Amino acid sequence: MSSLQSGPVLQVLVFVVPFGLAGAVSPLMLIEQTVILAGPDGERAGRRYAAGAALTLLLFVSVLVLGGRAISLPQEPHLDATLDIVIGASLVVFALAIRGRRPRDHDGHRACRGMRPREALGFGVFSMATNFTTLALVVPAAKEIASSDLDLAGRAVIVAVLVVLASTPAWLPVALTSVAPGAAERGLFAISDLIERRGRLLIVLFLAGLGWLLVVRGILRLLGA
């Protein structure tokens, strides 16, 4: 990557990283991965689960970025600003919908224990493909990457950062278990319990906060256009 690209890359990263971190607040995926790791052959199954989730997210983000580039999204500043407002307002509405929704029952996660590696790969794909909160949060980040003037290498770097951050609940438990199995298991169950109790509130706050950030940025861009 040329030094001329380093400045724009950092500018896009500053915008993308908060969305990646917010997308990582996924209580269901963290609980699922923790339960999978606790089963027999859990480490292998956990790796497959992480691979399925990360690859699904990578495919989703790549399609958004390549699709946005293919249609030159967007061409004019006021269209970019309007799109910010639309996406931001959608995130705020989504946050309100999550706040009013009844908590999901986690009893079905018992089936994750003892899952075979081949099953875990497909389950990781399914979990990420139905993780609408994470997918919703990476959409604005993908739109920012697609509408930037970065070259292919620059966009690839930022896509990789976004995917790694947003898929943290899938791969981090595996990494921690590999380093310190006993301590990691105790810590993961404690974190899972905390996120299960407070994760929904964090998701609502992240969605609403980042949504309003996009709305305000869009309005300021329209006023300055």
C-alpha positions in Angstrom: 0.0 0.0 0.0 1.5 3.4 -1.0 2.1 6.1 1.5 -0.4 8.3 -0.5 -3.1 5.8 0.5 -2.3 5.7 4.3 -4.2 8.9 5.1 -7.5 7.9 3.4 -7.2 4.4 4.9 -6.9 5.8 8.4 -9.9 8.1 7.8 -12.0 5.2 6.7 -10.8 3.0 9.6 -11.8 5.7 12.1 -15.3 5.4 10.8 -15.4 1.6 10.3 -13.8 0.4 13.6 -16.7 1.5 15.9 -19.1 -0.4 13.7 -16.9 -3.4 13.8 -16.7 -3.3 17.6 -20.4 -2.7 18.0 -21.1 -5.7 15.7 -18.9 -7.8 18.0 -21.5 -7.4 20.8 -23.3 -10.6 19.9 -24.5 -12.5 23.1 -26.0 -15.4 21.2 -22.9 -16.2 19.2 -20.6 -15.9 22.2 -22.9 -18.3 24.2 -23.1 -20.7 21.3 -19.3 -20.8 20.8 -18.7 -21.2 24.6 -21.1 -24.2 24.7 -19.5 -25.8 21.6 -16.0 -25.5 23.1 -17.2 -27.2 26.3 -18.2 -30.3 24.5 -16.1 -33.3 23.3 -13.8 -32.4 20.5 -14.9 -28.8 21.3 -11.7 -27.1 20.1 -12.0 -28.5 16.5 -15.8 -27.8 16.5 -15.1 -24.3 17.8 -12.7 -23.6 15.0 -15.1 -24.8 12.4 -17.9 -22.7 13.9 -15.6 -19.6 13.9 -14.6 -20.3 10.3 -18.2 -20.6 9.1 -19.2 -17.4 10.9 -16.2 -15.4 9.7 -16.4 -16.6 6.1 -20.1 -15.8 6.0 -19.5 -12.3 7.2 -16.6 -11.8 4.8 -18.8 -12.9 1.9 -21.6 -10.5 3.0 -19.3 -7.5 3.4 -17.4 -8.3 0.1 -20.7 -8.4 -1.8 -21.8 -5.0 -0.3 -18.4 -3.4 -1.1 -18.1 -4.8 -4.6 -21.7 -4.1 -5.4 -21.3 -0.5 -4.2 -18.2 -0.1 -6.3 -19.9 -1.6 -9.3 -22.7 1.0 -9.3 -20.3 3.8 -8.2 -22.2 4.4 -5.0 -22.7 7.3 -4.5 -21.6 9.8 -7.2 -22.8 13.0 -5.7 -22.2 14.4 -2.1 -25.9 15.0 -1.4 -26.7 11.4 -2.3 -24.0 10.2 0.0 -25.4 12.4 2.8 -29.0 11.3 2.1 -27.9 7.6 2.3 -26.2 8.3 5.6 -29.5 9.7 7.0 -31.5 6.8 5.6 -29.1 4.1 7.0 -28.8 6.0 10.3 -32.5 6.3 10.8 -32.9 2.6 10.0 -30.4 1.7 12.7 -32.3 3.8 15.2 -35.6 2.2 14.3 -33.9 -1.2 14.5 -32.6 -0.3 18.0 -36.2 0.6 19.1 -37.5 -2.7 17.7 -34.9 -4.7 19.7 -35.7 -2.8 22.8 -39.3 -3.7 22.6 -38.7 -7.3 21.6 -39.0 -10.1 24.1 -35.7 -11.8 25.0 -35.0 -15.0 23.1 -35.0 -18.3 24.8 -31.5 -19.8 25.1 -32.5 -23.4 25.9 -31.9 -24.4 22.3 -28.2 -23.7 22.8 -27.9 -27.0 24.8 -27.9 -28.7 21.4 -24.6 -27.0 20.7 -22.8 -29.2 23.2 -21.3 -32.3 21.6 -21.7 -30.8 18.1 -19.4 -32.5 15.6 -16.9 -30.3 13.6 -18.8 -30.7 10.3 -22.0 -29.7 11.9 -20.3 -26.7 13.7 -19.2 -25.3 10.3 -22.7 -25.2 9.0 -24.0 -23.9 12.3 -21.4 -21.1 12.2 -22.7 -20.1 8.7 -26.3 -20.2 9.9 -25.6 -18.2 13.1 -23.9 -15.4 11.3 -26.4 -15.3 8.4 -29.2 -14.9 11.0 -27.3 -12.5 13.2 -29.2 -9.5 11.9 -27.8 -7.1 14.5 -24.2 -7.6 13.3 -25.2 -7.6 9.7 -27.1 -4.4 10.1 -24.1 -2.7 11.8 -21.6 -3.7 9.0 -23.8 -2.3 6.3 -22.8 1.4 7.0 -19.2 0.4 7.3 -19.3 -1.5 4.0 -21.0 1.5 2.4 -18.2 3.7 3.6 -15.6 1.4 2.2 -17.4 1.1 -1.2 -17.8 4.9 -1.5 -14.1 5.6 -0.6 -11.4 6.4 -3.1 -9.1 3.7 -1.9 -7.4 1.2 -4.2 -8.1 -2.5 -4.0 -5.4 -3.2 -1.4 -6.7 -0.4 0.8 -10.3 -1.6 0.7 -9.2 -5.3 1.3 -7.3 -4.2 4.4 -10.3 -2.4 5.9 -12.7 -5.2 4.9 -10.4 -7.6 6.8 -10.3 -5.4 9.9 -14.1 -5.1 9.8 -14.6 -8.8 9.5 -12.1 -9.7 12.2 -13.7 -7.2 14.7 -17.3 -8.1 14.0 -16.7 -11.8 14.2 -14.8 -11.6 17.5 -17.4 -13.6 19.5 -16.8 -16.5 17.1 -13.0 -16.7 17.0 -11.8 -15.1 20.3 -13.1 -17.9 22.6 -11.2 -20.4 20.4 -8.0 -18.3 20.6 -8.3 -18.0 24.4 -9.0 -21.6 24.9 -5.9 -22.6 22.9 -3.7 -20.3 25.0 -5.1 -21.1 28.5 -7.8 -23.7 28.4 -8.9 -23.8 32.1 -8.8 -20.1 32.8 -10.3 -19.3 29.4 -13.3 -21.6 30.1 -14.0 -20.0 33.4 -13.6 -16.5 32.0 -15.8 -17.2 28.9 -18.7 -18.5 31.0 -18.4 -15.3 33.2 -18.4 -13.1 30.2 -21.2 -15.0 28.6 -23.3 -14.6 31.7 -22.6 -10.8 31.8 -23.3 -10.3 28.1 -26.5 -12.4 28.3 -27.7 -10.0 31.1 -26.5 -6.7 29.7 -25.7 -7.5 26.0 -29.2 -6.5 24.8 -28.8 -3.0 26.4 -25.4 -2.6 24.8 -26.7 -3.6 21.4 -29.6 -1.1 21.7 -27.2 1.7 22.8 -24.7 0.9 20.0 -27.3 0.8 17.3 -29.0 4.0 18.4 -25.8 5.8 19.0 -24.2 4.9 15.7 -27.5 5.5 13.9 -27.7 9.0 15.3 -24.1 9.6 14.3 -24.9 8.8 10.7 -28.0 11.0 10.8 -26.1 13.9 12.2 -23.2 13.4 9.7 -25.7 13.2 6.8 -27.4 16.4 7.9 -24.1 18.3 8.3 -23.1 17.1 4.8 -26.4 18.3 3.3 -26.0 21.7 5.0 -22.4 22.0 3.7 -23.3 20.8 0.2 
